[in-house]
Amino acid sequence: MGAGSGPAADPGSVPGSGTSGSRSGSGPGSGSRPVASRGRSVIGRIRPRSVVSGLALLLAVLVLGVVALGLGDYPLTPAEVLRALLGGGDPLDRTVVVEWRLARVLAAVLLGGLLAVSGAVFQTVTRNPLASPDILGLSNGAFTGMLLTTVLFSASWPLLSAGAVAGGLLTAAAIWALAARGGVQGFRLIVVGIGVAAILASANTWMLLEVELDTAMFASAWGAGSLNGVTAAPLAGALACAAPLLLLLAALGPRLRQLELGDDVAAASGARPAATRSLALLLAVVLASIATAVIGPVAFIALAAPQIARRIARAPSLSLTLSALLGALLLLASDVIAQHLLPVTLPVGVVTVSVGGVYLVVTLIQEIRRRA
């Protein structure tokens, strides 16, 4: 069910999901040598279109970020926003931009990027464009962990965040254990994840009905996926936790690229395919759980951003950098729509679910037609 892709073609990229990648792992033989030869000829080559796409996405994020900082009941022009960011302009402008709005915009950019990177790793390892933390139920697991922490401890924000991360990790372990019989396969992992997600969603609904009203209202708002009330402290904590994980993923990139040559070739070159996949998935789960701990289970950013970024760059593989930039742009744009372009203000998760549902339907139709 993977979208067609080939070997990695630019630094910061990891292999895309595709049936051709699966065939390359079938073992030594005539089918594997052309793939290996193709991989050696393009690994490390910088694709100009990927560079241009990355710069264009970065510019779009910066421009939209400046626009978002100027929107609200106290509107500001882009020039006034830039002056406030540089420490000039009116003191009230600086207060509105730096103290009231900046944390929200940075949260959308940084956490949208984390979700997209997590989705790119999931889709790479499973070779399936439908694999993502929200589809597999990890976001529901993080919500369950947060609810249990709230009910049992009435916890502070750091402990709630720890509960959300623990819930995501335990859910991932359960899915892995249920799907690992006879070797983990992308399709089996997704089916098991969907089943676990449904069970956790039911459990979450039951807990919300049983807890006190104030707790249920707080948990429901967080569970919808929202940037409301995000402050600098949890955002800084999330960034501090995510930074070393992103560095580990960058270091793991060459091994993931080796997997594109097939498990036999990768093992012969010292990549240790099983260990590489397990470590990559663990890092992706933690990244998604960190983002979920701050803004709640925002759906479809991790699912859609990597594949859309690959299509924009027309790259044969999923790039972590391009995925992160597009994830940041999607979450920031969704938040602008949720806050300012609708008749009523909504949580950002409502907008991402609405847009992501359309994307999911289109992707399923394409996959059915491709396999027909």
Secondary structure, DSSP 8 states (H G I E B T S, - for coil): ------S--STTEE----HHHHHHTT-SSTTHHHHHHHHHHHTT---HHHHHHHHHHHHHHHHHHHHHHH-SSS---HHHHHHHHTT-S-HHHHIIIIIIIHHHHHHHHHHHHHHHHHHHHHHHHHT-TT--TTTTTHHHHHHHHHHHHHHHH---HHHHHHHHHHHHHHHHHHHHHHH-TTS--HHHHHHHHHHHHHHHHHHHHHHHHHS-HHHHHHHHHHHT---TT--HHHHHHHHHHHHHHHHHHHHHHHHHHHHTT-HHHHHHTT--HHHHHHHHHHHHHHHHHHHHHHH----SHHHHHHHHHHHHHT-SSEEHHHHHHHHHHHHHHHHHIIIIISSS---HHHHHHHHHHHHHHHHHHHHHHHH-
